[in-house]
Amino acid sequence: MKQFSLSRPVSGWLRATFDRPPLNLLDSDTIGELAEITEILRTDPELRVVVFDSVNPDFFMARYDLSATPPDPAAPFAGLLAFADVARRISDSPVVSIAAIRGRARGGGNELALACDMRFASVENALLGQPEVPSGILPGGGGIERLTALVGRARATEIVVTGDDYDATTAARYGWINRAIPDAELDTFVDRMARRIASFDRSAISVAKRLVARHTGVSEADLAETIAALPTVAASTQERRAQLRERAEQLGADFELRLGHHLGPGGAR
């Protein structure tokens, strides 16, 4: 793998650490490697828990790389189907999944975290968001569906429609993440939890996970409806997306660091 490094701190625990410099944008190769990881989760009888984290302290996983050429230009959103499927496989896996969020988790990065069973984020250094609507597209990897299940209709509408950045304290209060944890304690906290889960019986873990998820699963029909709506939305927002590309080129790194701000009406100032 080129973007994820895999390690096994103890038996039963897999750590998948993302590193795609400089901004940890995800692309079709990221999706391919995530698919490989989900296959490990499905087939390795020793695994109990997987932790997703990042090398980059500023970006857990920034968002999808919209500058990348789609594998099939005639179907520019086809990759979303693959990403949505990967997210579903993480969610449905018999292995407990944890996102340890340090830095920005936006768009597909937030959707990856949402697909996990648990999310823990740095108080001082985590921002979460779904920037698609202000960018002229839609969250197509389960963000709409999983956010609504976690935070309710009103807050999901706020998060998705504003496309703003949310700090870990607010995300925890909304129910978006499990806990906001001081940055200096995040790694120790997640490590301790992963070690604990890795020491338990796999069959008990997987059955308990499945039963907990009975009434919170994401409908494949709902996901398909969201993805099917994307071409119509994108066709009507080409000018907006062109303006944002120009703004991103002008602002450089600050565009990604303060994306929520720059997507708003005052962002051009």
Secondary structure as GFF3:
##gff-version 3
##sequence-region A 1 269
A	DSSP	beta_strand	4	7	.	.	.	ID=ss1
A	DSSP	beta_strand	13	18	.	.	.	ID=ss2
A	DSSP	alpha_helix	28	43	.	.	.	ID=ss3
A	DSSP	beta_strand	49	54	.	.	.	ID=ss4
A	DSSP	beta_strand	59	61	.	.	.	ID=ss5
A	DSSP	alpha_helix	78	92	.	.	.	ID=ss6
A	DSSP	beta_strand	96	106	.	.	.	ID=ss7
A	DSSP	alpha_helix	108	115	.	.	.	ID=ss8
A	DSSP	beta_strand	118	129	.	.	.	ID=ss9
A	DSSP	three_ten_helix	133	135	.	.	.	ID=ss10
A	DSSP	alpha_helix	143	151	.	.	.	ID=ss11
A	DSSP	alpha_helix	153	162	.	.	.	ID=ss12
A	DSSP	beta_strand	166	167	.	.	.	ID=ss13
A	DSSP	alpha_helix	168	174	.	.	.	ID=ss14
A	DSSP	beta_strand	179	181	.	.	.	ID=ss15
A	DSSP	alpha_helix	183	198	.	.	.	ID=ss16
A	DSSP	alpha_helix	202	212	.	.	.	ID=ss17
A	DSSP	three_ten_helix	213	215	.	.	.	ID=ss18
A	DSSP	alpha_helix	220	235	.	.	.	ID=ss19
A	DSSP	alpha_helix	238	251	.	.	.	ID=ss20
A	DSSP	alpha_helix	253	257	.	.	.	ID=ss21
A	DSSP	alpha_helix	259	263	.	.	.	ID=ss22
###
